[in-house]
Amino acid sequence: MSGSGRRPPNQNERGRNHGNPLPRGQIAGRVLDAEGEPIAEAQVLIAQGPAHQDIAALTGADGRFAFGGLVAGNYTLRAQATGYGPGQATVVLMPGSRSARVDIELDRAAAVPNVRRRTPARSSDADEIPGSDE
């Protein structure tokens, strides 16, 4: 490493690459409900992968998302959206491949029934204990 903390151009996380940039690829896909309909504004996160960083994207109206500039390897994607339970998918971006596709299915969250809290009955008149002065 140079004194600035940055790597010289002929190095990468696996060692020397002799000045050639690492091949980069893309993972693209859709977030869908159980009926195959697209889910807009779902958050998709790369939860695990090579040189892992938390990278997130929002789906468009068509449920599509894409992550670019990725090195080859295994990736775990997690998705969530309002009104749906979370979903997860694993995808492999093969060495030399320019892209990988994956769809993530989310199930509708179960409706939470209205819950009424019961307040314990309060006794405003405490029972007196015979023989107690307090």
C-alpha positions in Angstrom: 0.0 0.0 0.0 1.1 3.5 -0.6 1.3 6.1 2.2 -2.1 7.5 1.2 -3.8 4.3 2.2 -4.8 3.5 -1.3 -3.6 0.5 -3.2 -1.3 0.9 -6.2 -3.2 0.3 -9.5 -1.7 -3.2 -10.0 -3.1 -4.6 -6.8 -6.5 -5.9 -5.7 -7.9 -7.7 -2.7 -6.5 -11.0 -4.0 -3.1 -9.8 -5.0 -1.5 -8.6 -8.2 -3.6 -8.3 -11.3 -0.8 -6.9 -13.5 -2.6 -3.6 -14.2 -5.7 -5.2 -15.6 -8.9 -4.1 -13.9 -11.0 -6.8 -12.2 -13.9 -7.9 -14.4 -17.1 -6.4 -12.9 -20.6 -7.7 -13.3 -24.2 -6.9 -12.4 -26.9 -8.6 -10.4 -30.4 -7.6 -11.5 -33.8 -8.9 -10.8 -37.3 -8.3 -9.5 -39.2 -8.3 -6.2 -42.5 -10.0 -6.7 -45.5 -11.0 -4.5 -46.7 -14.6 -4.3 -48.9 -14.1 -7.4 -46.0 -12.8 -9.5 -47.0 -9.2 -9.4 -44.1 -6.6 -9.0 -43.6 -4.8 -5.7 -42.7 -1.2 -6.1 -40.4 0.6 -3.6 -39.1 -2.6 -2.0 -35.7 -2.2 -0.4 -33.2 -4.8 -1.6 -29.9 -5.2 0.3 -26.7 -7.1 -0.6 -26.4 -8.8 2.8 -23.4 -11.0 2.0 -20.9 -11.2 -0.8 -17.2 -10.8 -1.8 -15.7 -7.6 -0.3 -19.1 -7.2 1.4 -20.5 -3.8 1.9 -24.1 -3.0 2.8 -25.4 -1.8 -0.6 -29.1 -1.1 -1.0 -31.5 -0.2 -3.8 -35.2 0.5 -4.1 -37.3 -1.2 -6.8 -39.0 0.8 -9.4 -42.8 0.6 -10.2 -42.0 -2.6 -12.2 -40.3 -4.3 -9.1 -36.9 -4.2 -10.8 -33.6 -3.5 -9.1 -29.9 -3.8 -10.2 -26.5 -3.6 -8.6 -23.5 -3.0 -10.8 -19.7 -3.0 -10.4 -19.7 -6.4 -8.6 -16.8 -8.9 -8.6 -17.6 -12.6 -9.1 -18.8 -14.6 -6.2 -21.8 -15.7 -4.1 -24.2 -13.0 -3.0 -27.1 -13.1 -0.5 -29.8 -10.5 -1.2 -32.5 -9.5 1.3 -35.7 -7.7 0.4 -38.4 -6.0 2.4 -41.4 -3.9 1.6 -44.3 -2.3 3.6 -47.1 -4.8 4.0 -44.9 -7.9 3.2 -42.7 -10.3 5.1 -39.0 -10.2 4.3 -37.5 -12.3 1.6 -34.1 -13.6 0.7 -32.3 -15.1 -2.3 -28.8 -16.3 -3.1 -27.2 -15.7 -6.5 -23.9 -16.6 -8.0 -22.1 -14.1 -10.2 -19.7 -16.4 -12.2 -16.2 -15.3 -13.0 -16.2 -13.7 -16.5 -20.0 -13.3 -16.4 -21.4 -9.9 -17.0 -24.7 -10.5 -15.2 -26.8 -12.7 -13.0 -30.5 -12.5 -12.6 -32.6 -13.3 -9.5 -36.2 -12.8 -8.4 -37.1 -12.4 -4.8 -40.6 -13.4 -3.6 -42.3 -11.6 -0.7 -45.4 -12.9 1.1 -48.0 -10.5 2.3 -47.6 -9.9 6.0 -50.4 -11.5 8.1 -52.8 -8.9 9.2 -52.4 -8.1 12.9 -55.8 -8.3 14.6 -56.8 -5.3 16.7 -55.6 -6.0 20.1 -57.2 -4.3 23.1 -55.1 -3.9 26.2 -56.8 -4.7 29.4 -55.9 -2.3 32.1 -55.7 -4.1 35.5 -58.4 -2.9 37.8 -57.2 -0.4 40.3 -58.4 -0.4 43.8 -58.6 3.1 45.0 -59.7 2.0 48.5 -56.9 -0.2 49.9 -58.0 -2.7 52.4 -56.9 -1.8 55.9 -55.2 -4.3 57.9 -56.6 -4.5 61.4 -54.2 -3.5 64.1 -52.1 -1.4 61.6 -51.6 2.2 62.3 -50.2 3.0 58.9 
